[in-house]
Amino acid sequence: MRAAIDWSKGAPNKYAASFSEAERDAMFRKAAAHDLHVWTVRALDQIQVLEVALFTYLLLADGMAASEARERALKALGRPELPLGRLIEELSVKGVLPEGAHERVRSVAAERSWLFHQSSYDRTDALRDAAIRAQMFARLESIVTEAESLTAELKKAVSDALRGAGLTARQINARRGEAVQLWRAA
């Protein structure tokens, strides 16, 4: 194994002088653009996981059969609005979300809308201004954190509801798998 690297004799910014100010700025913007893109994709991925968890909760909290769930999935996805918005609407009408989750889910839905419709414009400003960039990173991290938290709570609520109905852990996982397949198929 190599010995630890001794950085004590290193010179800060040793190679920075070999680049012009414009070149350093271009490299920094490119790195910042990549980081913003990675966080945006992560936020969208986590919101999609939340959509699946909401859909699963809707289907399994009601104890629907798989055939009924498929029809519900096709109906829910057949309208032109975004899936998350439709799921929130349906869950709100049924009153099946855990206490306090409605507003949190609505907040994530609003952030999802921002990600799709406005974040690319905001990203341009963020690349120019460090303060705006820091705010955007904080916002993206907040979206990811809240979506992960809600997903975990919904998964727990589904498990609790199905355990209360007498299902085993294997049966619960099988039902979840069916719900995920229905979501993907729809």
C-alpha positions in Angstrom: 0.0 0.0 0.0 1.3 3.5 -0.8 2.2 5.8 2.0 0.0 8.8 2.5 0.7 11.7 0.2 2.4 14.6 1.9 0.7 17.9 0.7 2.6 20.1 3.1 5.2 21.2 0.5 2.5 21.8 -2.1 2.0 25.2 -3.6 -1.6 26.5 -3.7 -2.8 27.5 -7.2 0.5 26.1 -8.7 -1.2 25.4 -12.0 -3.8 28.1 -12.0 -1.5 30.7 -13.4 -1.1 28.5 -16.6 -4.7 29.2 -17.4 -6.1 32.6 -18.4 -9.0 34.1 -16.4 -11.4 33.3 -19.2 -10.2 29.6 -19.3 -10.5 29.3 -15.5 -14.0 30.8 -15.6 -15.0 28.5 -18.5 -13.8 25.4 -16.6 -15.6 26.5 -13.4 -18.9 27.1 -15.3 -18.6 23.7 -17.0 -18.1 22.0 -13.6 -21.0 24.0 -12.0 -23.3 23.2 -15.0 -22.5 19.5 -14.6 -23.1 19.6 -10.8 -26.5 21.4 -11.3 -27.5 18.8 -14.0 -26.6 15.9 -11.7 -28.6 17.3 -8.8 -31.6 18.1 -11.1 -31.6 14.5 -12.5 -31.3 13.2 -8.9 -34.3 15.3 -7.8 -36.4 14.2 -10.8 -35.5 10.5 -10.2 -36.4 10.8 -6.5 -39.7 12.5 -7.4 -40.5 9.6 -9.7 -39.8 7.1 -6.9 -42.2 9.2 -4.8 -44.8 8.9 -7.6 -44.5 5.1 -7.5 -44.8 5.1 -3.7 -47.9 7.3 -3.9 -49.5 5.1 -6.5 -48.6 2.0 -4.5 -50.1 3.5 -1.4 -53.3 4.4 -3.3 -53.7 0.9 -4.6 -52.6 -1.2 -1.6 -54.1 0.9 1.2 -57.5 0.2 -0.4 -56.8 -3.5 -0.8 -57.5 -3.5 -4.5 -57.0 -6.5 -6.7 -54.3 -6.3 -9.3 -56.8 -6.1 -12.2 -58.6 -3.2 -10.5 -55.3 -1.5 -9.8 -54.4 -1.7 -13.5 -57.6 0.0 -14.5 -57.0 2.7 -11.9 -53.5 3.2 -13.2 -54.7 3.5 -16.8 -57.4 5.9 -15.7 -55.1 8.0 -13.6 -52.5 8.3 -16.3 -55.0 8.8 -19.1 -55.5 12.5 -18.5 -53.1 15.2 -19.8 -51.9 16.5 -16.4 -48.7 15.2 -14.8 -49.0 11.9 -12.9 -47.9 13.3 -9.6 -50.6 16.0 -9.7 -53.3 13.4 -10.6 -52.2 11.1 -7.8 -52.3 13.9 -5.2 -55.8 14.9 -6.4 -57.0 11.3 -6.1 -55.4 10.7 -2.8 -56.8 14.0 -1.4 -60.4 13.0 -2.5 -60.0 9.6 -0.9 -58.4 11.0 2.2 -55.9 8.2 2.4 -52.6 10.0 2.8 -51.0 10.0 6.3 -51.7 13.1 8.4 -49.7 16.1 7.2 -48.5 14.4 4.0 -50.9 16.3 1.7 -49.2 19.6 2.0 -45.8 18.1 1.8 -46.7 16.2 -1.3 -48.2 19.3 -2.8 -45.0 21.2 -2.1 -42.9 18.5 -3.8 -45.3 18.6 -6.8 -44.8 22.4 -7.0 -41.1 21.8 -7.0 -41.4 19.2 -9.7 -43.2 21.7 -11.8 -40.4 24.2 -11.2 -37.9 21.5 -12.2 -39.6 20.9 -15.5 -40.6 24.4 -16.5 -38.3 26.9 -14.8 -35.1 25.3 -13.5 -33.3 25.5 -16.8 -33.8 29.3 -16.9 -32.7 29.6 -13.2 -29.7 27.4 -14.0 -28.4 30.0 -16.4 -28.5 32.7 -13.7 -26.9 30.3 -11.2 -24.0 29.8 -13.5 -23.3 33.5 -13.4 -23.8 34.2 -9.7 -22.4 32.1 -6.8 -25.2 33.2 -4.4 -27.9 32.1 -6.8 -26.0 28.9 -7.5 -25.8 28.1 -3.7 -29.6 28.8 -3.4 -30.3 26.5 -6.3 -28.2 23.7 -4.9 -29.9 24.1 -1.5 -33.3 23.9 -3.3 -32.4 20.8 -5.2 -31.1 19.1 -2.1 -34.3 20.0 -0.2 -36.4 18.5 -3.0 -34.4 15.3 -2.9 -34.6 15.1 0.9 -38.3 15.8 1.1 -39.1 13.3 -1.6 -37.0 10.6 0.1 -38.7 11.3 3.4 -42.2 11.1 2.0 -41.3 7.9 0.1 -40.1 6.2 3.2 -43.2 7.3 5.2 -45.5 6.0 2.4 -43.7 2.7 2.2 -44.0 2.3 5.9 -47.7 3.2 5.8 -48.3 0.6 3.1 -46.5 -2.0 5.1 -48.4 -1.2 8.2 -51.8 -1.3 6.4 -51.0 -4.6 4.8 -49.6 -6.1 8.0 -52.8 -5.0 9.7 -54.7 -6.9 7.0 -52.8 -10.0 7.9 -50.3 -10.2 5.0 -46.9 -11.6 5.5 -43.7 -9.7 4.5 -43.4 -11.8 1.4 -47.0 -11.1 0.4 -46.5 -7.4 1.0 -43.4 -7.3 -1.2 -45.3 -9.2 -3.9 -48.1 -6.7 -3.8 -45.7 -3.8 -4.0 -44.0 -5.5 -6.9 -47.4 -5.8 -8.7 -48.1 -2.2 -8.1 -44.7 -1.1 -9.5 -45.3 -3.2 -12.6 -48.7 -1.6 -13.0 -47.2 1.8 -12.7 -44.6 1.0 -15.3 -47.1 -0.6 -17.7 -49.5 2.3 -17.5 
